[in-house]
Amino acid sequence: MANHKSAIKRARQSEERRLRNRASKTQVKNVVKRVRLAVAGGAAAPKELDLAKSVIAKATKKGALHKRTAARKISRLSRLMNKKSA
């Protein structure tokens, strides 16, 4: 465990960020799953896709996801929706 005052603070900040990032990543996983289930169910769900894009963008903005990871997730979901609607 950290001994210096600054190291203790840094450890506390890191833990808070870890929990925040974990919550954000879980939210992304859940929204992606909802889009995939909607598409698999036979319904084109543009509202679900828009929500997913929003959640992914927020996670990226907060630093929980890398911007290229976010772009890849959005691209794959969009491609899946386009295939289903075509």
DSSP file (Angstrom, degrees, kcal/mol; ACC not computed):
  #  RESIDUE AA STRUCTURE BP1 BP2  ACC     N-H-->O    O-->H-N    N-H-->O    O-->H-N    TCO  KAPPA ALPHA  PHI   PSI    X-CA   Y-CA   Z-CA
    1    1 A M              0   0    0      0, 0.0     7,-0.1     0, 0.0     2,-0.1   0.000 360.0 360.0 360.0 155.7    0.0    0.0    0.0
    2    2 A A        -     0   0    0      5,-0.2     3,-0.0     1,-0.1     6,-0.0  -0.342 360.0-173.3 -68.9 145.5    1.0    3.6   -0.6
    3    3 A N        +     0   0    0     -2,-0.1    -1,-0.1     5,-0.0     2,-0.1   0.750  58.4  78.1-108.8 -36.1    2.9    5.4    2.2
    4    4 A H  S  > S-     0   0    0      1,-0.1     4,-2.3     4,-0.0     5,-0.2  -0.424  82.0-121.8 -78.3 153.2    3.2    9.0    1.0
    5    5 A K  H  > S+     0   0    0      1,-0.2     4,-2.1     2,-0.2     5,-0.1   0.904 114.0  48.0 -58.5 -43.5    0.2   11.4    1.2
    6    6 A S  H  > S+     0   0    0      1,-0.2     4,-2.3     2,-0.2    -1,-0.2   0.862 111.1  51.1 -67.8 -35.3    0.3   12.0   -2.6
    7    7 A A  H  > S+     0   0    0      2,-0.2     4,-2.2     1,-0.2    -1,-0.2   0.860 108.6  51.7 -70.8 -34.9    0.5    8.2   -3.3
    8    8 A I  H  X S+     0   0    0     -4,-2.3     4,-2.1     2,-0.2    -2,-0.2   0.923 111.5  47.2 -64.7 -44.2   -2.5    7.6   -1.1
    9    9 A K  H  X S+     0   0    0     -4,-2.1     4,-2.6     1,-0.2    -2,-0.2   0.912 111.2  51.3 -63.3 -42.4   -4.5   10.2   -2.9
   10   10 A R  H  X S+     0   0    0     -4,-2.3     4,-2.5     1,-0.2    -1,-0.2   0.893 109.4  50.4 -63.2 -39.5   -3.4    8.8   -6.3
   11   11 A A  H  X S+     0   0    0     -4,-2.2     4,-2.0     2,-0.2    -1,-0.2   0.897 111.0  49.2 -64.4 -40.5   -4.4    5.3   -5.3
   12   12 A R  H  X S+     0   0    0     -4,-2.1     4,-2.1     2,-0.2    -2,-0.2   0.917 112.1  47.9 -65.1 -43.7   -7.8    6.6   -4.2
   13   13 A Q  H  X S+     0   0    0     -4,-2.6     4,-2.5     1,-0.2    -2,-0.2   0.901 110.3  52.4 -63.7 -41.0   -8.3    8.5   -7.5
   14   14 A S  H  X S+     0   0    0     -4,-2.5     4,-2.5     1,-0.2    -1,-0.2   0.903 109.0  49.5 -62.6 -41.4   -7.3    5.4   -9.5
   15   15 A E  H  X S+     0   0    0     -4,-2.0     4,-2.2     2,-0.2    -1,-0.2   0.912 110.8  49.7 -64.8 -42.5   -9.8    3.3   -7.7
   16   16 A E  H  X S+     0   0    0     -4,-2.1     4,-2.1     1,-0.2    -2,-0.2   0.914 113.2  46.6 -62.2 -42.7  -12.6    5.9   -8.3
   17   17 A R  H  X S+     0   0    0     -4,-2.5     4,-3.0     2,-0.2     5,-0.2   0.887 109.4  54.5 -66.6 -39.0  -11.7    6.0  -12.0
   18   18 A R  H  X S+     0   0    0     -4,-2.5     4,-2.4     1,-0.2    -2,-0.2   0.925 110.7  45.2 -60.7 -44.8  -11.6    2.3  -12.2
   19   19 A L  H  X S+     0   0    0     -4,-2.2     4,-2.1     2,-0.2    -1,-0.2   0.892 113.8  49.4 -66.2 -39.7  -15.1    1.9  -10.8
   20   20 A R  H  X S+     0   0    0     -4,-2.1     4,-2.1     2,-0.2    -2,-0.2   0.919 112.9  46.9 -65.3 -43.7  -16.4    4.7  -13.1
   21   21 A N  H  X S+     0   0    0     -4,-3.0     4,-2.7     2,-0.2     5,-0.2   0.890 110.3  53.2 -65.4 -39.4  -14.8    3.1  -16.2
   22   22 A R  H  X S+     0   0    0     -4,-2.4     4,-2.2    -5,-0.2    -1,-0.2   0.917 109.7  47.9 -62.8 -42.8  -16.1   -0.3  -15.2
   23   23 A A  H  X S+     0   0    0     -4,-2.1     4,-2.0     1,-0.2    -1,-0.2   0.908 112.9  48.9 -63.0 -41.8  -19.7    1.1  -14.9
   24   24 A S  H  X S+     0   0    0     -4,-2.1     4,-1.9     2,-0.2    -2,-0.2   0.908 111.4  48.5 -65.7 -42.5  -19.3    2.9  -18.3
   25   25 A K  H  X S+     0   0    0     -4,-2.7     4,-2.4     2,-0.2    -1,-0.2   0.874 110.2  52.2 -66.0 -37.6  -18.0   -0.2  -20.0
   26   26 A T  H  X S+     0   0    0     -4,-2.2     4,-2.4     2,-0.2    -1,-0.2   0.904 107.8  51.9 -64.3 -41.1  -20.8   -2.4  -18.6
   27   27 A Q  H  X S+     0   0    0     -4,-2.0     4,-2.2     2,-0.2    -2,-0.2   0.897 109.4  50.2 -61.7 -41.0  -23.3    0.1  -19.9
   28   28 A V  H  X S+     0   0    0     -4,-1.9     4,-2.3     2,-0.2     5,-0.2   0.935 110.1  50.0 -62.5 -46.6  -21.8   -0.1  -23.4
   29   29 A K  H  X S+     0   0    0     -4,-2.4     4,-2.2     1,-0.2    -2,-0.2   0.909 111.5  48.9 -59.2 -42.9  -21.9   -3.9  -23.3
   30   30 A N  H  X S+     0   0    0     -4,-2.4     4,-2.0     1,-0.2    -1,-0.2   0.899 111.6  47.3 -65.9 -41.0  -25.5   -3.9  -22.3
   31   31 A V  H  X S+     0   0    0     -4,-2.2     4,-1.8     2,-0.2    -1,-0.2   0.868 111.7  50.9 -71.4 -35.0  -26.6   -1.4  -25.0
   32   32 A V  H  X S+     0   0    0     -4,-2.3     4,-2.4     2,-0.2    -1,-0.2   0.909 109.8  51.0 -65.2 -41.3  -24.7   -3.3  -27.7
   33   33 A K  H  X S+     0   0    0     -4,-2.2     4,-2.6    -5,-0.2    -2,-0.2   0.891 107.2  53.8 -62.7 -39.1  -26.4   -6.5  -26.6
   34   34 A R  H  X S+     0   0    0     -4,-2.0     4,-2.1     2,-0.2    -1,-0.2   0.900 109.6  47.5 -63.3 -40.5  -29.8   -4.8  -26.8
   35   35 A V  H  X S+     0   0    0     -4,-1.8     4,-2.4     2,-0.2     5,-0.2   0.941 112.7  48.7 -65.0 -46.8  -29.2   -3.7  -30.4
   36   36 A R  H  X S+     0   0    0     -4,-2.4     4,-2.5     1,-0.2    -2,-0.2   0.889 112.3  48.5 -62.1 -40.0  -28.0   -7.2  -31.4
   37   37 A L  H  X S+     0   0    0     -4,-2.6     4,-1.8     2,-0.2    -1,-0.2   0.885 110.4  51.6 -67.3 -38.2  -31.0   -8.8  -29.8
   38   38 A A  H  <>S+     0   0    0     -4,-2.1     5,-1.8    -5,-0.2     4,-0.2   0.908 112.9  45.0 -64.1 -41.7  -33.4   -6.4  -31.5
   39   39 A V  H ><5S+     0   0    0     -4,-2.4     3,-1.4     1,-0.2    -2,-0.2   0.906 112.6  50.8 -69.0 -41.3  -31.8   -7.1  -34.9
   40   40 A A  H 3<5S+     0   0    0     -4,-2.5    -1,-0.2     1,-0.3    -2,-0.2   0.811 103.2  61.3 -65.5 -28.9  -31.8  -10.9  -34.2
   41   41 A G  T 3<5S-     0   0    0     -4,-1.8    -1,-0.3     2,-0.2    -2,-0.2   0.542 121.7-107.0 -75.3  -6.7  -35.5  -10.6  -33.3
   42   42 A G  T < 5S+     0   0    0     -3,-1.4     2,-0.5     1,-0.3    -3,-0.2   0.414  82.2 118.2  99.6  -2.2  -36.2   -9.4  -36.7
   43   43 A A      < -     0   0    0     -5,-1.8     2,-0.7     2,-0.0    -1,-0.3  -0.847  61.5-135.6-103.3 132.1  -36.9   -5.7  -35.9
   44   44 A A        -     0   0    0     -2,-0.5     3,-0.2    -3,-0.1    -5,-0.1  -0.760  25.6-166.4 -78.8 121.3  -34.8   -2.9  -37.3
   45   45 A A     >  +     0   0    0     -2,-0.7     4,-2.0     1,-0.2     5,-0.2  -0.711  22.5 165.3-117.4  80.3  -34.3   -0.8  -34.3
   46   46 A P  H  > S+     0   0    0      0, 0.0     4,-2.4     0, 0.0    -1,-0.2   0.832  80.1  56.1 -65.2 -29.8  -33.0    2.6  -35.2
   47   47 A K  H  > S+     0   0    0      2,-0.2     4,-2.2     1,-0.2     5,-0.2   0.911 107.3  48.7 -66.7 -40.5  -33.8    4.0  -31.8
   48   48 A E  H  > S+     0   0    0      2,-0.2     4,-2.4     1,-0.2    -1,-0.2   0.899 111.4  50.2 -63.9 -40.5  -31.7    1.3  -30.1
   49   49 A L  H  X S+     0   0    0     -4,-2.0     4,-2.6     2,-0.2    -2,-0.2   0.911 109.8  50.0 -65.4 -42.2  -28.9    2.1  -32.5
   50   50 A D  H  X S+     0   0    0     -4,-2.4     4,-2.1     2,-0.2    -1,-0.2   0.905 111.5  48.9 -62.4 -41.6  -29.0    5.8  -31.8
   51   51 A L  H  X S+     0   0    0     -4,-2.2     4,-2.6     2,-0.2    -2,-0.2   0.917 110.9  50.7 -63.3 -43.0  -29.0    5.1  -28.0
   52   52 A A  H  X S+     0   0    0     -4,-2.4     4,-2.7     1,-0.2     5,-0.2   0.917 109.1  50.7 -61.7 -44.0  -26.0    2.8  -28.5
   53   53 A K  H  X S+     0   0    0     -4,-2.6     4,-2.4     1,-0.2    -1,-0.2   0.910 111.7  48.7 -59.7 -42.2  -24.1    5.4  -30.4
   54   54 A S  H  X S+     0   0    0     -4,-2.1     4,-2.2     2,-0.2    -2,-0.2   0.929 112.5  46.2 -64.1 -46.9  -24.8    8.0  -27.7
   55   55 A V  H  X S+     0   0    0     -4,-2.6     4,-2.2     1,-0.2    -2,-0.2   0.903 113.9  48.8 -64.5 -41.7  -23.7    5.7  -24.9
   56   56 A I  H  X S+     0   0    0     -4,-2.7     4,-2.0    -5,-0.2    -1,-0.2   0.908 110.9  50.6 -65.1 -42.0  -20.5    4.6  -26.7
   57   57 A A  H  X S+     0   0    0     -4,-2.4     4,-2.4    -5,-0.2    -2,-0.2   0.894 110.4  49.5 -63.8 -39.8  -19.7    8.3  -27.5
   58   58 A K  H  X S+     0   0    0     -4,-2.2     4,-2.0     2,-0.2    -1,-0.2   0.902 109.6  51.1 -66.2 -40.3  -20.1    9.2  -23.9
   59   59 A A  H  X>S+     0   0    0     -4,-2.2     5,-2.2     1,-0.2     6,-1.1   0.878 111.7  48.4 -63.7 -36.7  -17.9    6.4  -22.7
   60   60 A T  H ><5S+     0   0    0     -4,-2.0     3,-0.8     4,-0.2    -2,-0.2   0.910 109.2  52.0 -68.2 -42.5  -15.2    7.5  -25.2
   61   61 A K  H 3<5S+     0   0    0     -4,-2.4    -2,-0.2     1,-0.3    -1,-0.2   0.853 109.1  50.5 -62.8 -35.1  -15.5   11.1  -24.1
   62   62 A K  H 3<5S-     0   0    0     -4,-2.0    -1,-0.3    -5,-0.1    -2,-0.2   0.611 117.7-113.6 -79.1 -12.2  -15.0   10.0  -20.4
   63   63 A G  T <<5S+     0   0    0     -3,-0.8    -3,-0.2    -4,-0.6    -2,-0.1   0.545  85.2 117.8  93.6   6.9  -11.9    8.0  -21.4
   64   64 A A  S   <S+     0   0    0     -5,-2.2     2,-0.3    -6,-0.2    -4,-0.2   0.805  79.2  34.5 -76.4 -28.9  -13.4    4.6  -20.6
   65   65 A L  S    S-     0   0    0     -6,-1.1    -2,-0.2    -9,-0.1     2,-0.2  -0.931  87.4-114.2-124.2 149.0  -13.0    3.5  -24.3
   66   66 A H     >  -     0   0    0     -2,-0.3     4,-2.3     1,-0.1     5,-0.2  -0.518  30.8-119.3 -74.6 149.9  -10.4    4.3  -26.9
   67   67 A K  H  > S+     0   0    0      1,-0.2     4,-2.2     2,-0.2     5,-0.1   0.843 113.3  50.3 -65.1 -32.7  -11.8    6.3  -29.8
   68   68 A R  H  > S+     0   0    0      2,-0.2     4,-2.3     1,-0.2    -1,-0.2   0.861 108.6  52.2 -73.3 -33.8  -11.0    3.7  -32.4
   69   69 A T  H  > S+     0   0    0      2,-0.2     4,-2.4     1,-0.2    -2,-0.2   0.921 111.0  48.0 -63.3 -43.6  -12.7    1.0  -30.3
   70   70 A A  H  X S+     0   0    0     -4,-2.3     4,-2.5     2,-0.2     5,-0.2   0.917 111.1  50.2 -63.2 -43.8  -15.8    3.1  -30.1
   71   71 A A  H  X S+     0   0    0     -4,-2.2     4,-2.6     1,-0.2    -1,-0.2   0.898 110.8  50.2 -62.1 -40.3  -15.7    3.8  -33.9
   72   72 A R  H  X S+     0   0    0     -4,-2.3     4,-2.5     2,-0.2    -1,-0.2   0.915 111.0  48.3 -65.0 -43.1  -15.3    0.0  -34.5
   73   73 A K  H  X S+     0   0    0     -4,-2.4     4,-2.2     2,-0.2    -2,-0.2   0.929 114.2  45.7 -63.2 -45.2  -18.3   -0.8  -32.3
   74   74 A I  H  X S+     0   0    0     -4,-2.5     4,-2.6     1,-0.2     5,-0.2   0.911 112.9  51.3 -64.4 -42.4  -20.5    1.8  -33.9
   75   75 A S  H  X S+     0   0    0     -4,-2.6     4,-2.6    -5,-0.2    -2,-0.2   0.922 110.8  47.3 -61.4 -45.4  -19.4    0.7  -37.4
   76   76 A R  H  X S+     0   0    0     -4,-2.5     4,-2.1     1,-0.2    -1,-0.2   0.894 113.2  48.0 -66.1 -39.3  -20.2   -2.9  -36.7
   77   77 A L  H  X S+     0   0    0     -4,-2.2     4,-2.3     2,-0.2    -1,-0.2   0.916 112.9  48.5 -67.1 -41.3  -23.6   -2.1  -35.2
   78   78 A S  H  X S+     0   0    0     -4,-2.6     4,-2.6     1,-0.2    -2,-0.2   0.911 111.3  50.1 -63.4 -42.4  -24.5    0.2  -38.1
   79   79 A R  H  X S+     0   0    0     -4,-2.6     4,-2.2     1,-0.2    -1,-0.2   0.892 109.7  51.2 -63.3 -39.8  -23.4   -2.5  -40.6
   80   80 A L  H  X S+     0   0    0     -4,-2.1     4,-1.9     2,-0.2    -1,-0.2   0.911 111.6  47.1 -62.7 -43.2  -25.5   -5.1  -38.9
   81   81 A M  H  X S+     0   0    0     -4,-2.3     4,-2.4     2,-0.2    -2,-0.2   0.901 111.4  50.9 -66.2 -41.1  -28.5   -2.8  -39.0
   82   82 A N  H  X S+     0   0    0     -4,-2.6     4,-1.5     1,-0.2    -2,-0.2   0.891 109.5  50.4 -64.9 -39.2  -28.0   -2.0  -42.7
   83   83 A K  H  < S+     0   0    0     -4,-2.2    -1,-0.2     1,-0.2    -2,-0.2   0.914 112.3  47.6 -62.0 -43.4  -27.7   -5.6  -43.6
   84   84 A K  H  < S+     0   0    0     -4,-1.9    -2,-0.2     1,-0.2    -1,-0.2   0.885 113.3  46.4 -68.4 -39.5  -31.0   -6.4  -41.7
   85   85 A S  H  <        0   0    0     -4,-2.4    -1,-0.2     1,-0.2    -2,-0.2   0.748 360.0 360.0 -77.0 -21.8  -32.9   -3.5  -43.3
   86   86 A A     <        0   0    0     -4,-1.5    -1,-0.2    -5,-0.2    -2,-0.2   0.463 360.0 360.0 -85.2 360.0  -31.7   -4.3  -46.8
